[in-house]
Amino acid sequence: MKSVHEALDQILPEIIEAGVYSLKIEGRMKKPEYTAGVVSVYRKYLDKYLSGEKRPIVTKEDKQMLWDIYNRD
């Protein structure tokens, strides 16, 4: 199964450049750790983008963390 998180470094700049000001993390059926983990990684790369890094590359460790928390349930 593909996750949008796998393409975070490709889609996040496009989302920001399209003028999106907020994101909804869908986690109703997930544990709180899922939402917290996703928010922390997205915030990290949003901050990198906003500080001038226009194409931040998501590390393998962060992608793995997103994959792990996605599949915990």
VOSE-339750 format. One record per atom (N, C-alpha, C): residue number from 1; chain; atom name; x, y, z. Coordinates in nm, 2 decimals. Atoms other than C-alpha are relative to their C-alpha. Last residue first. Example, Ala and Ser with C-alpha at 12.3 -4.5 7.8 and 13.67 -1.06 7.14 Angstrom:
<pts>
<pt num="2" cadena="A" atomo="N" xx="-0.09" yy="-0.11" zz="0.00"/>
<pt num="2" cadena="A" atomo="CA" xx="1.37" yy="-0.11" zz="0.71"/>
<pt num="2" cadena="A" atomo="C" xx="-0.08" yy="0.11" zz="0.08"/>
<pt num="1" cadena="A" atomo="N" xx="0.09" yy="-0.12" zz="0.00"/>
<pt num="1" cadena="A" atomo="CA" xx="1.23" yy="-0.45" zz="0.78"/>
<pt num="1" cadena="A" atomo="C" xx="0.09" yy="0.12" zz="0.00"/>
</pts>
This chain:
<pts>
<pt num="73" cadena="A" atomo="N" xx="0.13" yy="0.05" zz="-0.04"/>
<pt num="73" cadena="A" atomo="CA" xx="-0.24" yy="-0.08" zz="1.43"/>
<pt num="73" cadena="A" atomo="C" xx="-0.03" yy="-0.14" zz="-0.05"/>
<pt num="72" cadena="A" atomo="N" xx="0.00" yy="0.06" zz="-0.14"/>
<pt num="72" cadena="A" atomo="CA" xx="0.13" yy="-0.02" zz="1.41"/>
<pt num="72" cadena="A" atomo="C" xx="-0.13" yy="-0.06" zz="0.04"/>
<pt num="71" cadena="A" atomo="N" xx="0.03" yy="0.15" zz="0.00"/>
<pt num="71" cadena="A" atomo="CA" xx="0.14" yy="0.02" zz="1.03"/>
<pt num="71" cadena="A" atomo="C" xx="-0.01" yy="-0.06" zz="0.14"/>
<pt num="70" cadena="A" atomo="N" xx="0.12" yy="0.03" zz="0.08"/>
<pt num="70" cadena="A" atomo="CA" xx="0.12" yy="0.40" zz="1.00"/>
<pt num="70" cadena="A" atomo="C" xx="-0.04" yy="-0.14" zz="0.01"/>
<pt num="69" cadena="A" atomo="N" xx="0.11" yy="-0.04" zz="-0.07"/>
<pt num="69" cadena="A" atomo="CA" xx="0.36" yy="0.44" zz="1.29"/>
<pt num="69" cadena="A" atomo="C" xx="-0.13" yy="-0.02" zz="-0.08"/>
<pt num="68" cadena="A" atomo="N" xx="0.02" yy="0.08" zz="-0.12"/>
<pt num="68" cadena="A" atomo="CA" xx="0.62" yy="0.23" zz="1.12"/>
<pt num="68" cadena="A" atomo="C" xx="-0.12" yy="0.04" zz="0.08"/>
<pt num="67" cadena="A" atomo="N" xx="0.05" yy="0.14" zz="0.04"/>
<pt num="67" cadena="A" atomo="CA" xx="0.58" yy="0.39" zz="0.78"/>
<pt num="67" cadena="A" atomo="C" xx="-0.03" yy="-0.08" zz="0.12"/>
<pt num="66" cadena="A" atomo="N" xx="0.14" yy="-0.01" zz="0.04"/>
<pt num="66" cadena="A" atomo="CA" xx="0.61" yy="0.74" zz="0.93"/>
<pt num="66" cadena="A" atomo="C" xx="-0.06" yy="-0.13" zz="-0.04"/>
<pt num="65" cadena="A" atomo="N" xx="0.08" yy="-0.03" zz="-0.12"/>
<pt num="65" cadena="A" atomo="CA" xx="0.92" yy="0.64" zz="1.12"/>
<pt num="65" cadena="A" atomo="C" xx="-0.15" yy="0.02" zz="-0.04"/>
<pt num="64" cadena="A" atomo="N" xx="0.02" yy="0.13" zz="-0.07"/>
<pt num="64" cadena="A" atomo="CA" xx="1.07" yy="0.48" zz="0.81"/>
<pt num="64" cadena="A" atomo="C" xx="-0.09" yy="0.02" zz="0.12"/>
<pt num="63" cadena="A" atomo="N" xx="0.10" yy="0.08" zz="0.08"/>
<pt num="63" cadena="A" atomo="CA" xx="1.01" yy="0.80" zz="0.61"/>
<pt num="63" cadena="A" atomo="C" xx="-0.03" yy="-0.13" zz="0.07"/>
<pt num="62" cadena="A" atomo="N" xx="0.14" yy="-0.06" zz="-0.01"/>
<pt num="62" cadena="A" atomo="CA" xx="1.17" yy="1.00" zz="0.89"/>
<pt num="62" cadena="A" atomo="C" xx="-0.10" yy="-0.08" zz="-0.08"/>
<pt num="61" cadena="A" atomo="N" xx="0.05" yy="0.02" zz="-0.13"/>
<pt num="61" cadena="A" atomo="CA" xx="1.47" yy="0.77" zz="0.90"/>
<pt num="61" cadena="A" atomo="C" xx="-0.14" yy="0.05" zz="0.03"/>
<pt num="60" cadena="A" atomo="N" xx="0.05" yy="0.14" zz="-0.01"/>
<pt num="60" cadena="A" atomo="CA" xx="1.51" yy="0.77" zz="0.53"/>
<pt num="60" cadena="A" atomo="C" xx="-0.05" yy="-0.03" zz="0.13"/>
<pt num="59" cadena="A" atomo="N" xx="-0.10" yy="0.10" zz="-0.02"/>
<pt num="59" cadena="A" atomo="CA" xx="1.54" yy="1.15" zz="0.54"/>
<pt num="59" cadena="A" atomo="C" xx="-0.07" yy="-0.14" zz="0.00"/>
<pt num="58" cadena="A" atomo="N" xx="0.04" yy="0.08" zz="-0.12"/>
<pt num="58" cadena="A" atomo="CA" xx="1.28" yy="1.37" zz="0.38"/>
<pt num="58" cadena="A" atomo="C" xx="0.10" yy="-0.11" zz="0.02"/>
<pt num="57" cadena="A" atomo="N" xx="0.01" yy="0.15" zz="0.02"/>
<pt num="57" cadena="A" atomo="CA" xx="1.45" yy="1.59" zz="0.13"/>
<pt num="57" cadena="A" atomo="C" xx="-0.03" yy="-0.06" zz="0.13"/>
<pt num="56" cadena="A" atomo="N" xx="-0.06" yy="0.08" zz="-0.10"/>
<pt num="56" cadena="A" atomo="CA" xx="1.37" yy="1.96" zz="0.15"/>
<pt num="56" cadena="A" atomo="C" xx="-0.02" yy="-0.15" zz="-0.02"/>
<pt num="55" cadena="A" atomo="N" xx="0.03" yy="0.14" zz="0.03"/>
<pt num="55" cadena="A" atomo="CA" xx="1.30" yy="2.12" zz="-0.18"/>
<pt num="55" cadena="A" atomo="C" xx="0.06" yy="-0.09" zz="0.10"/>
<pt num="54" cadena="A" atomo="N" xx="0.12" yy="0.01" zz="0.09"/>
<pt num="54" cadena="A" atomo="CA" xx="1.27" yy="2.50" zz="-0.12"/>
<pt num="54" cadena="A" atomo="C" xx="-0.04" yy="-0.15" zz="-0.04"/>
<pt num="53" cadena="A" atomo="N" xx="-0.04" yy="0.13" zz="0.07"/>
<pt num="53" cadena="A" atomo="CA" xx="1.51" yy="2.51" zz="0.18"/>
<pt num="53" cadena="A" atomo="C" xx="-0.12" yy="-0.04" zz="-0.09"/>
<pt num="52" cadena="A" atomo="N" xx="-0.07" yy="-0.02" zz="0.12"/>
<pt num="52" cadena="A" atomo="CA" xx="1.44" yy="2.88" zz="0.26"/>
<pt num="52" cadena="A" atomo="C" xx="0.04" yy="-0.13" zz="-0.07"/>
<pt num="51" cadena="A" atomo="N" xx="-0.13" yy="-0.06" zz="-0.03"/>
<pt num="51" cadena="A" atomo="CA" xx="1.33" yy="2.88" zz="0.62"/>
<pt num="51" cadena="A" atomo="C" xx="0.09" yy="0.01" zz="-0.12"/>
<pt num="50" cadena="A" atomo="N" xx="0.02" yy="-0.14" zz="-0.03"/>
<pt num="50" cadena="A" atomo="CA" xx="0.97" yy="2.81" zz="0.52"/>
<pt num="50" cadena="A" atomo="C" xx="0.13" yy="0.08" zz="0.03"/>
<pt num="49" cadena="A" atomo="N" xx="0.04" yy="-0.07" zz="0.12"/>
<pt num="49" cadena="A" atomo="CA" xx="1.07" yy="2.49" zz="0.35"/>
<pt num="49" cadena="A" atomo="C" xx="-0.01" yy="0.15" zz="0.03"/>
<pt num="48" cadena="A" atomo="N" xx="-0.12" yy="-0.01" zz="0.09"/>
<pt num="48" cadena="A" atomo="CA" xx="1.27" yy="2.37" zz="0.65"/>
<pt num="48" cadena="A" atomo="C" xx="-0.04" yy="0.08" zz="-0.13"/>
<pt num="47" cadena="A" atomo="N" xx="-0.10" yy="-0.09" zz="-0.05"/>
<pt num="47" cadena="A" atomo="CA" xx="0.98" yy="2.46" zz="0.88"/>
<pt num="47" cadena="A" atomo="C" xx="0.12" yy="0.02" zz="-0.09"/>
<pt num="46" cadena="A" atomo="N" xx="0.06" yy="-0.13" zz="0.02"/>
<pt num="46" cadena="A" atomo="CA" xx="0.73" yy="2.27" zz="0.67"/>
<pt num="46" cadena="A" atomo="C" xx="0.10" yy="0.11" zz="0.04"/>
<pt num="45" cadena="A" atomo="N" xx="-0.02" yy="-0.03" zz="0.14"/>
<pt num="45" cadena="A" atomo="CA" xx="0.97" yy="1.98" zz="0.67"/>
<pt num="45" cadena="A" atomo="C" xx="-0.07" yy="0.13" zz="-0.04"/>
<pt num="44" cadena="A" atomo="N" xx="-0.15" yy="-0.01" zz="0.03"/>
<pt num="44" cadena="A" atomo="CA" xx="0.99" yy="1.96" zz="1.05"/>
<pt num="44" cadena="A" atomo="C" xx="0.03" yy="0.05" zz="-0.14"/>
<pt num="43" cadena="A" atomo="N" xx="-0.04" yy="-0.13" zz="-0.05"/>
<pt num="43" cadena="A" atomo="CA" xx="0.61" yy="2.04" zz="1.09"/>
<pt num="43" cadena="A" atomo="C" xx="0.15" yy="0.02" zz="-0.03"/>
<pt num="42" cadena="A" atomo="N" xx="0.05" yy="-0.10" zz="0.10"/>
<pt num="42" cadena="A" atomo="CA" xx="0.53" yy="1.74" zz="0.86"/>
<pt num="42" cadena="A" atomo="C" xx="0.05" yy="0.14" zz="0.05"/>
<pt num="41" cadena="A" atomo="N" xx="-0.08" yy="0.01" zz="0.13"/>
<pt num="41" cadena="A" atomo="CA" xx="0.75" yy="1.51" zz="1.07"/>
<pt num="41" cadena="A" atomo="C" xx="-0.04" yy="0.11" zz="-0.10"/>
<pt num="40" cadena="A" atomo="N" xx="-0.14" yy="-0.04" zz="-0.03"/>
<pt num="40" cadena="A" atomo="CA" xx="0.61" yy="1.63" zz="1.41"/>
<pt num="40" cadena="A" atomo="C" xx="0.08" yy="0.00" zz="-0.13"/>
<pt num="39" cadena="A" atomo="N" xx="-0.01" yy="-0.14" zz="-0.02"/>
<pt num="39" cadena="A" atomo="CA" xx="0.25" yy="1.62" zz="1.28"/>
<pt num="39" cadena="A" atomo="C" xx="0.14" yy="0.04" zz="0.02"/>
<pt num="38" cadena="A" atomo="N" xx="0.02" yy="-0.07" zz="0.14"/>
<pt num="38" cadena="A" atomo="CA" xx="0.29" yy="1.27" zz="1.15"/>
<pt num="38" cadena="A" atomo="C" xx="0.01" yy="0.15" zz="0.01"/>
<pt num="37" cadena="A" atomo="N" xx="-0.11" yy="0.02" zz="0.09"/>
<pt num="37" cadena="A" atomo="CA" xx="0.43" yy="1.15" zz="1.48"/>
<pt num="37" cadena="A" atomo="C" xx="-0.01" yy="0.06" zz="-0.13"/>
<pt num="36" cadena="A" atomo="N" xx="-0.12" yy="-0.08" zz="-0.05"/>
<pt num="36" cadena="A" atomo="CA" xx="0.17" yy="1.32" zz="1.70"/>
<pt num="36" cadena="A" atomo="C" xx="0.12" yy="-0.02" zz="-0.09"/>
<pt num="35" cadena="A" atomo="N" xx="0.02" yy="-0.14" zz="0.03"/>
<pt num="35" cadena="A" atomo="CA" xx="-0.11" yy="1.18" zz="1.48"/>
<pt num="35" cadena="A" atomo="C" xx="0.11" yy="0.09" zz="0.05"/>
<pt num="34" cadena="A" atomo="N" xx="0.00" yy="-0.02" zz="0.15"/>
<pt num="34" cadena="A" atomo="CA" xx="0.02" yy="0.83" zz="1.49"/>
<pt num="34" cadena="A" atomo="C" xx="-0.01" yy="0.15" zz="-0.03"/>
<pt num="33" cadena="A" atomo="N" xx="-0.14" yy="0.00" zz="0.04"/>
<pt num="33" cadena="A" atomo="CA" xx="0.10" yy="0.84" zz="1.87"/>
<pt num="33" cadena="A" atomo="C" xx="0.01" yy="0.02" zz="-0.16"/>
<pt num="32" cadena="A" atomo="N" xx="-0.06" yy="-0.14" zz="-0.01"/>
<pt num="32" cadena="A" atomo="CA" xx="-0.26" yy="0.94" zz="1.93"/>
<pt num="32" cadena="A" atomo="C" xx="0.14" yy="0.01" zz="-0.04"/>
<pt num="31" cadena="A" atomo="N" xx="-0.04" yy="-0.03" zz="-0.14"/>
<pt num="31" cadena="A" atomo="CA" xx="-0.37" yy="0.59" zz="1.81"/>
<pt num="31" cadena="A" atomo="C" xx="0.06" yy="0.15" zz="0.00"/>
<pt num="30" cadena="A" atomo="N" xx="-0.14" yy="0.02" zz="-0.04"/>
<pt num="30" cadena="A" atomo="CA" xx="-0.54" yy="0.57" zz="1.47"/>
<pt num="30" cadena="A" atomo="C" xx="0.02" yy="0.03" zz="0.14"/>
<pt num="29" cadena="A" atomo="N" xx="-0.01" yy="0.15" zz="-0.03"/>
<pt num="29" cadena="A" atomo="CA" xx="-0.90" yy="0.54" zz="1.36"/>
<pt num="29" cadena="A" atomo="C" xx="0.14" yy="-0.04" zz="0.05"/>
<pt num="28" cadena="A" atomo="N" xx="0.11" yy="0.04" zz="-0.09"/>
<pt num="28" cadena="A" atomo="CA" xx="-0.96" yy="0.92" zz="1.38"/>
<pt num="28" cadena="A" atomo="C" xx="0.01" yy="-0.15" zz="0.05"/>
<pt num="27" cadena="A" atomo="N" xx="-0.05" yy="0.10" zz="-0.10"/>
<pt num="27" cadena="A" atomo="CA" xx="-0.62" yy="0.99" zz="1.24"/>
<pt num="27" cadena="A" atomo="C" xx="-0.11" yy="-0.05" zz="0.09"/>
<pt num="26" cadena="A" atomo="N" xx="0.11" yy="0.10" zz="-0.03"/>
<pt num="26" cadena="A" atomo="CA" xx="-0.67" yy="1.20" zz="0.93"/>
<pt num="26" cadena="A" atomo="C" xx="0.05" yy="-0.11" zz="0.09"/>
<pt num="25" cadena="A" atomo="N" xx="-0.06" yy="0.14" zz="-0.01"/>
<pt num="25" cadena="A" atomo="CA" xx="-0.41" yy="1.48" zz="0.95"/>
<pt num="25" cadena="A" atomo="C" xx="-0.12" yy="-0.09" zz="0.04"/>
<pt num="24" cadena="A" atomo="N" xx="0.07" yy="0.08" zz="-0.10"/>
<pt num="24" cadena="A" atomo="CA" xx="-0.58" yy="1.80" zz="0.83"/>
<pt num="24" cadena="A" atomo="C" xx="0.06" yy="-0.14" zz="-0.01"/>
<pt num="23" cadena="A" atomo="N" xx="0.02" yy="0.14" zz="0.04"/>
<pt num="23" cadena="A" atomo="CA" xx="-0.35" yy="2.05" zz="0.67"/>
<pt num="23" cadena="A" atomo="C" xx="-0.08" yy="-0.08" zz="0.10"/>
<pt num="22" cadena="A" atomo="N" xx="0.01" yy="0.10" zz="-0.11"/>
<pt num="22" cadena="A" atomo="CA" xx="-0.35" yy="2.42" zz="0.69"/>
<pt num="22" cadena="A" atomo="C" xx="-0.02" yy="-0.13" zz="-0.06"/>
<pt num="21" cadena="A" atomo="N" xx="-0.04" yy="-0.06" zz="-0.13"/>
<pt num="21" cadena="A" atomo="CA" xx="-0.25" yy="2.73" zz="0.49"/>
<pt num="21" cadena="A" atomo="C" xx="-0.02" yy="-0.10" zz="0.12"/>
<pt num="20" cadena="A" atomo="N" xx="0.07" yy="0.07" zz="-0.11"/>
<pt num="20" cadena="A" atomo="CA" xx="-0.27" yy="2.59" zz="0.13"/>
<pt num="20" cadena="A" atomo="C" xx="0.06" yy="0.05" zz="0.14"/>
<pt num="19" cadena="A" atomo="N" xx="0.07" yy="-0.09" zz="-0.09"/>
<pt num="19" cadena="A" atomo="CA" xx="-0.15" yy="2.85" zz="-0.11"/>
<pt num="19" cadena="A" atomo="C" xx="-0.08" yy="-0.06" zz="0.11"/>
<pt num="18" cadena="A" atomo="N" xx="0.13" yy="-0.01" zz="0.05"/>
<pt num="18" cadena="A" atomo="CA" xx="-0.06" yy="2.63" zz="-0.41"/>
<pt num="18" cadena="A" atomo="C" xx="-0.08" yy="0.09" zz="0.09"/>
<pt num="17" cadena="A" atomo="N" xx="0.00" yy="-0.09" zz="0.11"/>
<pt num="17" cadena="A" atomo="CA" xx="0.31" yy="2.69" zz="-0.33"/>
<pt num="17" cadena="A" atomo="C" xx="-0.15" yy="0.02" zz="-0.06"/>
<pt num="16" cadena="A" atomo="N" xx="-0.03" yy="-0.14" zz="-0.05"/>
<pt num="16" cadena="A" atomo="CA" xx="0.26" yy="2.53" zz="0.01"/>
<pt num="16" cadena="A" atomo="C" xx="-0.01" yy="0.10" zz="-0.11"/>
<pt num="15" cadena="A" atomo="N" xx="0.11" yy="-0.03" zz="-0.08"/>
<pt num="15" cadena="A" atomo="CA" xx="0.09" yy="2.21" zz="-0.14"/>
<pt num="15" cadena="A" atomo="C" xx="0.02" yy="0.15" zz="0.05"/>
<pt num="14" cadena="A" atomo="N" xx="0.11" yy="-0.03" zz="0.09"/>
<pt num="14" cadena="A" atomo="CA" xx="0.35" yy="2.19" zz="-0.42"/>
<pt num="14" cadena="A" atomo="C" xx="-0.12" yy="0.05" zz="0.08"/>
<pt num="13" cadena="A" atomo="N" xx="-0.02" yy="-0.13" zz="0.07"/>
<pt num="13" cadena="A" atomo="CA" xx="0.63" yy="2.22" zz="-0.17"/>
<pt num="13" cadena="A" atomo="C" xx="-0.11" yy="0.04" zz="-0.09"/>
<pt num="12" cadena="A" atomo="N" xx="0.01" yy="-0.11" zz="-0.09"/>
<pt num="12" cadena="A" atomo="CA" xx="0.48" yy="1.94" zz="0.04"/>
<pt num="12" cadena="A" atomo="C" xx="0.03" yy="0.13" zz="-0.06"/>
<pt num="11" cadena="A" atomo="N" xx="0.13" yy="-0.07" zz="0.00"/>
<pt num="11" cadena="A" atomo="CA" xx="0.41" yy="1.71" zz="-0.25"/>
<pt num="11" cadena="A" atomo="C" xx="0.00" yy="0.12" zz="0.09"/>
<pt num="10" cadena="A" atomo="N" xx="0.04" yy="-0.04" zz="0.14"/>
<pt num="10" cadena="A" atomo="CA" xx="0.76" yy="1.59" zz="-0.35"/>
<pt num="10" cadena="A" atomo="C" xx="-0.13" yy="0.09" zz="0.01"/>
<pt num="9" cadena="A" atomo="N" xx="-0.09" yy="-0.10" zz="0.05"/>
<pt num="9" cadena="A" atomo="CA" xx="0.92" yy="1.57" zz="0.00"/>
<pt num="9" cadena="A" atomo="C" xx="-0.03" yy="0.05" zz="-0.14"/>
<pt num="8" cadena="A" atomo="N" xx="0.01" yy="-0.12" zz="-0.08"/>
<pt num="8" cadena="A" atomo="CA" xx="0.61" yy="1.40" zz="0.14"/>
<pt num="8" cadena="A" atomo="C" xx="0.09" yy="0.11" zz="-0.06"/>
<pt num="7" cadena="A" atomo="N" xx="-0.03" yy="-0.11" zz="0.09"/>
<pt num="7" cadena="A" atomo="CA" xx="0.60" yy="1.14" zz="-0.13"/>
<pt num="7" cadena="A" atomo="C" xx="0.00" yy="0.13" zz="0.06"/>
<pt num="6" cadena="A" atomo="N" xx="-0.12" yy="0.04" zz="0.08"/>
<pt num="6" cadena="A" atomo="CA" xx="0.62" yy="0.84" zz="0.10"/>
<pt num="6" cadena="A" atomo="C" xx="0.04" yy="0.11" zz="-0.10"/>
<pt num="5" cadena="A" atomo="N" xx="-0.12" yy="-0.03" zz="-0.07"/>
<pt num="5" cadena="A" atomo="CA" xx="0.38" yy="1.01" zz="0.34"/>
<pt num="5" cadena="A" atomo="C" xx="0.13" yy="-0.03" zz="-0.07"/>
<pt num="4" cadena="A" atomo="N" xx="-0.04" yy="-0.13" zz="0.05"/>
<pt num="4" cadena="A" atomo="CA" xx="0.11" yy="0.99" zz="0.08"/>
<pt num="4" cadena="A" atomo="C" xx="0.12" yy="0.05" zz="0.07"/>
<pt num="3" cadena="A" atomo="N" xx="0.04" yy="-0.10" zz="-0.10"/>
<pt num="3" cadena="A" atomo="CA" xx="0.11" yy="0.62" zz="0.16"/>
<pt num="3" cadena="A" atomo="C" xx="0.04" yy="0.14" zz="-0.06"/>
<pt num="2" cadena="A" atomo="N" xx="-0.07" yy="-0.12" zz="0.00"/>
<pt num="2" cadena="A" atomo="CA" xx="0.13" yy="0.34" zz="-0.09"/>
<pt num="2" cadena="A" atomo="C" xx="-0.06" yy="0.10" zz="0.09"/>
<pt num="1" cadena="A" atomo="N" xx="0.08" yy="-0.12" zz="0.00"/>
<pt num="1" cadena="A" atomo="CA" xx="0.00" yy="0.00" zz="0.00"/>
<pt num="1" cadena="A" atomo="C" xx="0.09" yy="0.12" zz="0.00"/>
</pts>
